[in-house]
Amino acid sequence: MDLATLVGLVGGLGVIIAAILVGGSAIVFLDVASVLIVGLGTVMVVLMKFPLAHFLAAMKIGMKAFFHKSENPDDLIREGVALANVARKEGVLGLENQEISNVFLKRGITFCVDGHEPEFVRSMLNKDINLTIERHERGQAIFKAIADVAPAMGMIGTLVGLVQMLSAMDDPKKIGPAMAVALLTTLYGAIIANTIATPIADKLAHRSNEERLNKNLILEAINGIQEGINPRVMEELLKTYLPPSQRDSDDKEAA
């Protein structure tokens, strides 16, 4: 689980709730009409923008903001170099019975063991990377759409509440509920957009970049194995995917 996402979400909502409780009763911030306009209205409008299958898939992708844990590039480099050493001593066929933890790396090694040309392997793995990123970007786009639509629905709710309020000026008892709808819809829209949808979209973009980096690193390792590059040279090549400070620390540990 990604603690940063969980702590940020709970903390952000917690600060808002705490401010509400300090100021008085929380009941006045609950309004069924406002929830329907902003919550259900946002879902309906977003469904108009995207196919249902993509919308449902985005909800699953959104869970990556909380539960996905990216692999450490250092571990991938070590595993790639270890496989290169095996291939150098026993040939590519020697990789057939090796335990490989990463699914993408295992798929690439399987292509190599099956005797496919480097161009074919690179093409297939590049296609895998591109399609994965495309799915991730669809998920991000849906959460960004939620962030755009929720405040707009809040504004619509505000206008509805104002119309109701103005039409009931002769009855003071109806002014309060109408004003509540007018204000709370704006509040709900802002909360959904700024504490939930936008942060999740940004975290998914971060996860997507991490996965792209790791898969490109793996692709480089597989290409090096097929070309028979010296494992030590390949290790230095793969370390270019790491930040300079991390490369230096790895060299010091090796020394």
C-alpha positions as CSV (number, residue, x, y, z in Angstrom):
1,M,0.0,0.0,0.0
2,D,1.2,3.5,-0.8
3,L,1.1,5.3,2.6
4,A,1.7,8.7,1.0
5,T,-1.6,8.5,-0.9
6,L,-3.5,7.1,2.0
7,V,-2.1,9.6,4.5
8,G,-2.6,12.5,2.1
9,L,-6.3,11.6,1.4
10,V,-7.2,10.9,5.0
11,G,-5.2,14.0,6.2
12,G,-6.7,16.3,3.6
13,L,-10.3,15.2,4.4
14,G,-9.5,15.1,8.1
15,V,-8.4,18.8,8.1
16,I,-11.7,19.8,6.3
17,I,-13.8,17.7,8.7
18,A,-11.9,19.1,11.7
19,A,-12.5,22.7,10.5
20,I,-16.2,21.9,10.2
21,L,-16.4,20.3,13.7
22,V,-14.6,23.2,15.3
23,G,-17.0,25.7,13.7
24,G,-20.1,23.9,14.9
25,S,-22.5,21.1,14.0
26,A,-21.5,18.9,11.0
27,I,-25.1,18.1,10.2
28,V,-25.6,21.4,8.5
29,F,-23.0,20.3,5.9
30,L,-25.0,17.3,4.9
31,D,-27.5,17.8,2.1
32,V,-29.1,15.1,0.0
33,A,-29.9,17.4,-2.9
34,S,-26.3,18.7,-3.1
35,V,-24.9,15.1,-3.0
36,L,-27.2,14.1,-5.8
37,I,-26.3,17.1,-8.0
38,V,-22.6,16.9,-7.5
39,G,-22.0,13.2,-6.9
40,L,-24.4,11.5,-9.2
41,G,-24.4,14.4,-11.7
42,T,-20.6,14.2,-12.0
43,V,-20.7,10.4,-12.7
44,M,-23.4,10.9,-15.3
45,V,-21.6,13.6,-17.2
46,V,-18.3,11.7,-17.1
47,L,-20.1,8.7,-18.5
48,M,-21.1,10.8,-21.4
49,K,-17.5,11.6,-22.1
50,F,-16.1,8.0,-22.0
51,P,-17.3,4.5,-22.8
52,L,-18.7,2.6,-19.8
53,A,-15.9,0.0,-20.0
54,H,-13.2,2.6,-19.8
55,F,-15.0,4.3,-16.9
56,L,-15.2,1.0,-14.9
57,A,-11.6,0.2,-15.8
58,A,-10.5,3.6,-14.6
59,M,-11.9,2.8,-11.1
60,K,-9.7,-0.3,-11.1
61,I,-6.7,1.6,-12.3
62,G,-7.3,4.3,-9.7
63,M,-6.6,1.7,-7.0
64,K,-3.0,1.7,-8.2
65,A,-2.7,5.1,-6.5
66,F,-3.2,3.3,-3.2
67,F,-2.1,-0.3,-3.6
68,H,0.5,-0.4,-6.4
69,K,4.1,-0.7,-5.4
70,S,6.6,-0.1,-8.2
71,E,9.7,-2.3,-8.4
72,N,13.0,-0.9,-7.4
73,P,15.1,-0.3,-10.5
74,D,18.2,-1.5,-8.6
75,D,16.6,-4.9,-8.2
76,L,15.7,-5.0,-11.9
77,I,19.3,-4.1,-12.8
78,R,20.7,-6.8,-10.5
79,E,18.3,-9.4,-12.0
80,G,19.1,-8.4,-15.5
81,V,22.9,-8.6,-15.0
82,A,22.5,-12.0,-13.3
83,L,20.6,-13.3,-16.3
84,A,23.2,-11.8,-18.6
85,N,25.9,-13.7,-16.7
86,V,24.0,-17.0,-17.1
87,A,23.5,-16.3,-20.8
88,R,27.2,-15.5,-21.3
89,K,28.2,-18.8,-19.7
90,E,25.4,-21.2,-20.8
91,G,23.9,-19.4,-23.8
92,V,20.4,-18.0,-24.1
93,L,18.9,-21.5,-23.7
94,G,20.4,-21.5,-20.2
95,L,17.8,-18.9,-19.2
96,E,14.9,-21.3,-19.8
97,N,14.8,-22.6,-16.2
98,Q,15.7,-19.4,-14.4
99,E,13.4,-18.0,-11.8
100,I,12.3,-14.5,-13.0
101,S,10.2,-12.4,-10.7
102,N,9.2,-9.6,-13.1
103,V,6.4,-10.6,-15.5
104,F,7.6,-8.3,-18.3
105,L,11.2,-9.5,-18.0
106,K,10.0,-13.1,-18.0
107,R,8.0,-12.5,-21.2
108,G,11.0,-11.0,-22.9
109,I,13.3,-13.8,-21.8
110,T,10.8,-16.3,-23.1
111,F,11.0,-14.6,-26.5
112,C,14.7,-14.9,-26.4
113,V,14.7,-18.6,-25.4
114,D,12.2,-19.3,-28.2
115,G,14.8,-18.0,-30.7
116,H,13.1,-14.8,-31.9
117,E,15.1,-12.1,-33.6
118,P,16.1,-9.0,-31.5
119,E,14.0,-6.8,-33.8
120,F,10.9,-8.9,-33.2
121,V,11.5,-9.0,-29.4
122,R,12.0,-5.2,-29.2
123,S,8.9,-4.7,-31.3
124,M,6.7,-6.9,-29.2
125,L,7.9,-5.4,-25.9
126,N,7.6,-1.9,-27.2
127,K,4.0,-2.6,-28.2
128,D,3.4,-3.9,-24.7
129,I,4.8,-0.7,-23.2
130,N,2.8,1.5,-25.4
131,L,-0.5,-0.2,-24.8
132,T,0.1,-0.2,-21.0
133,I,0.8,3.5,-21.0
134,E,-2.2,4.1,-23.2
135,R,-4.4,2.3,-20.6
136,H,-2.9,4.3,-17.8
137,E,-3.5,7.5,-19.7
138,R,-7.1,6.7,-20.2
139,G,-7.5,6.2,-16.4
140,Q,-5.8,9.5,-15.8
141,A,-8.0,11.2,-18.3
142,I,-11.2,10.0,-16.5
143,F,-10.0,11.2,-13.1
144,K,-9.0,14.6,-14.7
145,A,-12.5,14.7,-16.2
146,I,-14.0,14.1,-12.7
147,A,-11.9,17.0,-11.4
148,D,-13.2,19.2,-14.2
149,V,-16.8,18.2,-14.0
150,A,-17.3,18.2,-10.2
151,P,-16.8,21.9,-9.7
152,A,-19.0,22.6,-12.7
153,M,-21.8,20.5,-11.3
154,G,-21.2,22.4,-8.0
155,M,-21.8,25.7,-9.9
156,I,-24.9,24.3,-11.4
157,G,-26.2,23.3,-8.0
158,T,-25.4,26.8,-6.7
159,L,-27.5,28.3,-9.5
160,V,-30.3,25.9,-8.7
161,G,-30.2,26.8,-5.1
162,L,-30.2,30.5,-5.9
163,V,-33.2,30.2,-8.1
164,Q,-35.0,28.3,-5.4
165,M,-34.0,30.9,-2.8
166,L,-35.2,33.8,-4.9
167,S,-38.4,32.1,-5.8
168,A,-39.1,31.6,-2.1
169,M,-38.4,35.1,-0.8
170,D,-41.9,35.4,0.5
171,D,-41.4,32.3,2.7
172,P,-38.5,32.6,5.1
173,K,-38.6,28.9,6.0
174,K,-37.6,27.9,2.4
175,I,-34.7,30.3,2.1
176,G,-32.4,28.4,4.4
177,P,-32.6,25.0,2.6
178,A,-32.3,26.7,-0.8
179,M,-29.2,28.6,0.4
180,A,-27.7,25.3,1.7
181,V,-28.0,23.7,-1.7
182,A,-26.4,26.8,-3.3
183,L,-23.4,26.7,-1.0
184,L,-22.9,23.0,-0.3
185,T,-22.8,22.0,-4.0
186,T,-19.9,24.3,-4.6
187,L,-18.2,22.9,-1.5
188,Y,-18.7,19.3,-2.5
189,G,-17.5,19.9,-6.0
190,A,-14.3,21.6,-4.8
191,I,-13.6,18.8,-2.3
192,I,-14.1,16.0,-4.9
193,A,-11.9,17.8,-7.5
194,N,-9.1,19.0,-5.2
195,T,-8.8,16.3,-2.5
196,I,-9.7,13.2,-4.5
197,A,-9.8,13.3,-8.3
198,T,-6.8,15.6,-9.1
199,P,-4.4,14.0,-6.6
200,I,-5.3,10.5,-7.8
201,A,-4.8,11.5,-11.5
202,D,-1.4,13.0,-10.6
203,K,-0.4,9.9,-8.6
204,L,-1.4,7.7,-11.5
205,A,0.8,9.8,-13.9
206,H,3.7,9.3,-11.5
207,R,3.1,5.5,-11.3
208,S,2.9,5.4,-15.1
209,N,6.2,7.2,-15.5
210,E,7.8,4.7,-13.0
211,E,6.4,1.7,-14.9
212,R,7.6,3.2,-18.2
213,L,11.1,3.7,-16.8
214,N,11.3,0.1,-15.4
215,K,10.0,-1.5,-18.6
216,N,12.5,0.5,-20.8
217,L,15.2,-0.6,-18.4
218,I,14.1,-4.2,-18.8
219,L,13.9,-3.8,-22.6
220,E,17.5,-2.5,-22.6
221,A,18.6,-5.5,-20.5
222,I,16.9,-8.0,-22.8
223,N,18.5,-6.3,-25.9
224,G,21.9,-6.5,-24.2
225,I,21.4,-10.2,-23.4
226,Q,20.5,-11.0,-27.1
227,E,23.5,-9.0,-28.4
228,G,25.9,-10.7,-26.0
229,I,27.0,-7.5,-24.3
230,N,29.5,-8.0,-21.4
231,P,27.4,-8.1,-18.2
232,R,29.7,-5.5,-16.5
233,V,29.2,-3.2,-19.5
234,M,25.5,-3.9,-19.5
235,E,25.3,-3.0,-15.8
236,E,26.9,0.4,-16.4
237,L,24.4,0.9,-19.3
238,L,21.4,0.1,-17.1
239,K,22.6,2.4,-14.4
240,T,22.0,5.3,-16.6
241,Y,18.3,4.8,-15.8
242,L,19.1,5.7,-12.2
243,P,19.7,9.2,-10.7
244,P,23.4,10.1,-10.6
245,S,23.5,10.1,-6.8
246,Q,22.1,6.6,-6.7
247,R,24.7,5.4,-9.3
248,D,27.5,6.7,-7.2
249,S,26.2,5.1,-4.0
250,D,26.0,1.7,-5.8
251,D,29.6,2.0,-7.0
252,K,30.8,2.8,-3.4
253,E,28.9,-0.3,-2.1
254,A,30.5,-2.5,-4.8
255,A,34.0,-1.1,-3.9
